Amino acid sequence: MKPWIRPREWNFDIDRYINPYLPPSRLHRLPTPLSRFLGYRRKETQDVGNVLQAWWGFVGAFCGLAAVAAVFNNSGDIQARHPPAMIASFVRASAILEYNAIKSPLGQPRNALLGHPFSALVGVAITKLFLFHPDFERIRWLAGAVNCGVASAVMLLTGTMHPPGGASAVLAATEPAITDMGWYFVGLVMLGTMLLVVVGLVTNNIQRRFPVYWWTPGDVGKKQAEGEAVGESEKEGVDRDAKERESEERRFTEDVGKGQVMGKRNGIYISENGISLPVDLSLNREEVEMIERLRERLRQLKYQVFNCALTSQGVRSQGHGPTLFS
């Protein structure tokens, strides 16, 4: 069956196409005070207990939400768009990920800084299509559902899964004030997410570490490309070895069937024409008799099949069967 008709095996890894062109991290070259607040550590350190985690989660969430509210409420351009007091998607759910589940892949900068805008972009685009419907108010719920579904698929395929992004997509259709913003909402989401991440870089790195990685935990750039080349080479080597073993097994089986192999393998091979035993294996009388009985049964089976084949063709069997190897 061809690969394109086996959906269960379909897989799209965007990092395979992007990572070879990304430069490796240079955080280790920055001054220690700066690199520390960007998540770099020369040595792995033990994480703090959950009491301190709860404390720093509280501090981060308070500072992050306060920063977003301060910027949004004191910007004349933003207030002219009459946004909701708190844009719930990233202000609530993202705060939990960015300040409490800081080791989760869902809360790393790539997921937050790209997952949110992608979702908002999808939400606004699809909502604008639904706005062509003359009775849009009655189908807002449908637009929100479509937005969330498409946004989740986009985040998954781009490796930017960030659950609060789904709320951004839904709000683009279900919240009238945000629907009226249109594309401006995407910019607000980007700004709000950046503020949350910046606050997280400060509060999460005092006694903890954030982020665990900026783009991917795997290799990027030349190193990643070399790793893929080595992987392909290893795969070819494994395939070649497997083919050689299969060919050797086939030749060995054929030789055993002809009675031409004796003592060439660490195993016992029995056919109607011969027996192969390891050179260093000694058998007692009972074992020899048992193996001979098995061989005799194989010979009888072959003779019966041979005789039946002749009978089915209307030919009476002559003699006592084929010459046997001894």
C-alpha positions in Angstrom: 0.0 0.0 0.0 1.3 3.4 -1.0 2.2 5.9 1.9 -0.3 8.5 0.6 -3.2 6.2 1.1 -2.2 5.3 4.7 -3.5 8.3 6.7 -2.5 6.8 10.1 1.1 7.2 9.1 0.9 10.8 7.8 3.2 13.1 9.8 4.3 16.7 9.2 7.3 18.0 11.2 7.8 21.6 10.4 11.0 21.7 12.5 12.6 19.3 10.0 12.4 22.1 7.4 13.1 25.1 9.6 15.7 24.0 12.2 18.6 23.5 9.7 18.4 27.2 8.8 18.2 28.6 12.3 21.4 29.8 14.1 22.4 27.9 17.3 21.9 29.6 20.6 24.4 32.4 21.6 23.1 32.9 25.1 26.3 31.4 26.6 28.3 34.3 25.1 26.3 37.0 26.9 27.2 38.3 30.3 25.9 36.0 33.1 23.4 38.5 34.6 21.8 38.9 31.2 21.9 35.3 30.1 20.5 34.2 33.4 17.3 36.2 32.8 17.0 34.7 29.3 16.9 31.2 30.7 20.6 30.1 30.3 22.4 28.1 33.0 25.9 26.9 32.8 25.0 24.0 35.1 21.6 22.4 35.8 20.2 23.4 39.2 17.6 21.7 41.3 14.2 23.3 41.1 12.6 24.9 44.2 9.9 23.3 46.2 6.2 23.8 45.4 5.8 26.4 48.2 8.3 28.8 46.5 6.8 27.8 43.1 3.4 28.9 44.4 4.9 32.2 45.6 6.7 33.0 42.4 3.6 31.9 40.4 1.6 34.4 42.4 4.1 37.2 41.9 4.4 36.5 38.2 0.7 36.3 37.6 0.1 39.6 39.5 2.9 41.5 37.8 2.0 40.1 34.4 -1.7 40.9 34.5 -0.9 44.3 36.0 1.5 45.1 33.2 -1.0 44.1 30.5 -3.8 46.1 32.2 -1.5 49.2 32.7 -0.5 49.3 29.1 -3.9 48.6 27.7 -5.8 51.0 30.0 -3.3 53.9 29.5 -2.9 53.7 25.8 -5.1 56.2 24.0 -5.0 54.3 20.7 -6.0 51.1 22.3 -8.8 52.7 24.4 -10.2 54.3 21.2 -11.0 50.8 20.0 -13.0 50.1 23.2 -11.5 46.8 24.1 -12.8 44.7 27.0 -11.3 45.5 30.4 -9.3 42.3 30.3 -8.9 40.3 27.1 -9.5 37.0 28.9 -7.7 34.6 26.7 -4.0 35.4 27.4 -4.7 37.4 30.6 -6.1 34.4 32.4 -5.1 31.1 30.9 -1.7 32.3 29.6 -0.8 33.6 33.0 -1.1 30.1 34.5 1.2 28.6 31.9 3.8 31.4 31.9 4.2 31.7 35.6 3.2 28.3 37.1 3.8 25.6 34.4 7.0 27.1 33.3 8.6 23.8 32.3 5.7 22.8 30.1 6.3 22.9 26.4 3.0 24.6 26.0 4.3 27.6 27.9 7.7 28.2 26.2 8.2 31.4 24.3 7.8 29.8 20.9 4.3 28.5 21.8 3.2 31.7 23.5 4.6 34.2 21.1 3.5 32.4 18.0 0.5 30.2 19.1 -1.5 33.2 20.3 -1.0 35.4 17.2 -1.6 32.5 14.8 -4.9 31.7 16.6 -5.9 35.4 16.6 -5.1 35.6 12.9 -7.1 32.5 12.1 -10.0 33.8 14.3 -10.2 37.2 12.7 -9.8 35.8 9.1 -12.6 33.3 9.5 -14.9 35.7 11.4 -14.6 38.2 8.5 -15.8 35.5 6.2 -18.7 34.7 8.4 -19.6 38.5 8.5 -20.7 38.2 4.9 -23.7 36.2 6.2 -26.7 38.5 6.5 -27.7 37.0 9.9 -24.2 36.8 11.5 -25.5 37.4 15.0 -27.3 34.1 15.0 -24.3 32.1 13.8 -21.6 33.7 16.0 -21.4 30.4 18.0 -20.7 28.6 14.7 -17.9 31.0 13.8 -16.4 30.6 17.2 -16.4 26.8 17.0 -14.8 26.9 13.5 -12.2 29.4 14.7 -11.2 27.2 17.6 -11.0 24.0 15.5 -8.9 25.6 12.8 -6.6 27.4 15.2 -5.9 24.2 17.1 -5.0 22.5 13.9 -2.7 25.3 12.8 -0.9 25.4 16.2 -0.4 21.6 16.1 1.0 21.6 12.6 3.4 24.5 13.3 4.6 23.2 16.7 3.2 26.2 18.5 0.4 24.6 20.6 -0.7 27.1 23.2 -4.2 26.3 24.7 -5.1 29.9 25.5 -4.7 30.6 21.8 -7.9 28.8 21.2 -9.7 31.3 23.4 -8.2 34.1 21.3 -9.7 32.5 18.2 -13.1 32.1 19.8 -13.2 35.7 21.1 -12.6 37.0 17.6 -16.1 35.8 16.7 -18.1 35.8 20.0 -17.1 39.1 21.6 -18.6 42.0 19.6 -16.0 44.5 20.8 -13.2 42.3 19.5 -15.1 41.5 16.3 -15.3 45.2 15.6 -11.5 45.5 16.1 -10.8 43.2 13.2 -7.1 42.8 12.4 -6.2 45.2 15.2 -7.0 42.4 17.7 -4.0 40.4 16.3 -1.7 43.2 17.3 -3.2 43.5 20.8 -2.7 39.7 21.3 0.9 40.0 20.2 1.5 42.9 22.5 -0.2 41.3 25.5 1.7 38.0 25.0 5.0 39.8 24.8 4.4 41.6 28.0 3.5 38.3 29.8 6.7 36.7 28.5 8.9 39.6 29.4 7.5 39.7 33.0 8.1 35.9 33.1 11.7 36.3 32.1 12.2 38.4 35.2 10.1 36.8 37.9 10.6 33.2 36.8 14.4 33.5 36.7 15.0 34.8 40.3 14.9 31.3 41.8 13.7 29.2 38.9 14.5 28.9 35.2 12.5 30.1 32.3 12.4 29.3 29.5 13.6 25.8 29.2 14.2 26.5 25.5 13.3 29.4 23.1 12.6 27.5 20.0 13.1 23.8 20.4 14.9 21.4 22.8 16.5 19.7 19.8 19.5 20.8 17.7 19.3 23.6 15.1 21.5 24.8 12.3 24.4 22.8 11.0 24.4 20.4 14.0 20.8 19.5 13.3 21.5 18.9 9.6 24.4 16.7 10.5 22.3 14.8 12.9 19.7 14.1 10.1 22.5 13.0 7.8 23.9 10.6 10.5 20.4 9.3 11.1 19.9 8.6 7.4 23.3 6.9 7.2 22.5 4.8 10.2 19.2 3.8 8.7 20.8 2.8 5.4 23.3 0.8 7.4 20.6 -1.0 9.3 18.7 -1.7 6.2 21.8 -3.0 4.4 22.6 -5.3 7.4 19.1 -6.6 7.5 19.2 -7.5 3.8 22.5 -9.2 4.2 21.2 -11.3 7.1 18.1 -12.1 5.2 20.1 -13.2 2.1 22.4 -15.3 4.3 19.5 -17.0 6.0 18.0 -17.8 2.6 21.2 -19.3 1.4 21.6 -21.3 4.6 18.1 -22.6 4.5 18.6 -23.7 0.9 21.8 -25.5 1.7 20.2 -27.3 4.7 17.4 -28.4 2.4 20.1 -29.9 0.0 21.9 -31.6 2.9 25.0 -29.4 2.3 25.4 -27.7 5.6 26.9 -29.3 8.7 28.0 -27.4 11.7 28.0 -23.9 10.3 25.5 -22.4 12.7 24.8 -22.2 16.4 21.5 -24.0 16.0 19.9 -27.3 15.0 18.4 -27.5 11.6 16.4 -30.5 10.5 15.1 -31.3 7.0 14.0 -34.5 5.2 17.4 -34.5 3.5 19.8 -33.8 6.4 20.5 -32.5 9.9 22.8 -29.6 10.8 24.3 -29.4 14.3 26.8 -26.9 15.8 30.4 -28.3 15.6 30.9 -28.1 19.4 27.5 -29.7 20.3 27.6 -33.3 21.5 24.4 -35.3 21.8 23.6 -38.5 23.8 21.9 -41.5 22.3 18.4 -40.5 23.3 18.8 -37.0 21.8 20.2 -38.5 18.5 17.2 -40.9 18.3 14.8 -38.1 18.9 16.3 -35.9 16.1 16.3 -38.9 13.8 12.6 -39.5 14.5 11.9 -35.9 13.6 13.8 -36.3 10.4 12.0 -39.5 9.6 8.7 -37.8 10.1 9.7 -35.1 7.7 10.7 -37.7 5.1 7.4 -39.5 5.5 5.5 -36.2 5.1 7.3 -35.4 2.0 6.7 -38.8 0.5 3.0 -38.6 1.3 2.7 -35.2 -0.4 4.7 -36.6 -3.4 2.4 -39.6 -3.6 -0.8 -37.6 -3.3 0.4 -35.3 -6.1 1.0 -38.2 -8.4 -2.4 -39.8 -7.5 -4.2 -36.5 -8.2 -2.8 -36.5 -11.7 -3.9 -40.1 -12.4 -0.4 -41.5 -12.1 0.3 -44.5 -9.8 3.3 -44.1 -7.6 6.2 -46.3 -8.5 9.0 -47.3 -6.1 9.5 -46.1 -2.6 9.9 -42.4 -3.0 12.9 -40.2 -3.6 16.4 -41.2 -2.5 17.0 -40.0 1.0 20.1 -38.4 2.4 21.9 -40.3 5.1 
